[in-house]
Amino acid sequence: MSGFELQRLGMVMEPQPGDPHEAEGVLNPAAARGPDGELYLFPRLGFAWELLAHRIARVRFNAAGDPEGVERLGIALEPETDL
């Protein structure tokens, strides 16, 4: 037994209404801790015109240490031309 207990808390990041980069959703995020100790997400974004990009977002935690949302920091990667 590992001593860990999995607890589902719900969604950490949902599409932001009105953001055309997130019109089709925020999908399959990679996650990594930065040198600053913060947890970052890199979700794929679905555009209305079917191009994909990757956003960078920092996870916000409450006083109990549970994730409660994200702070969107910008676009990390996006195509320069149509595919």
Buried (B, 14 or more C-beta within 10 A) or exposed (E): EEEEEEEEEEEBBEBEEEEEBBBBEBEEBEEEEEEEEEBBBBBBBBBEEEBBBBBBBBBEEEEEEEBEBBEBEEEBEEEEEEE
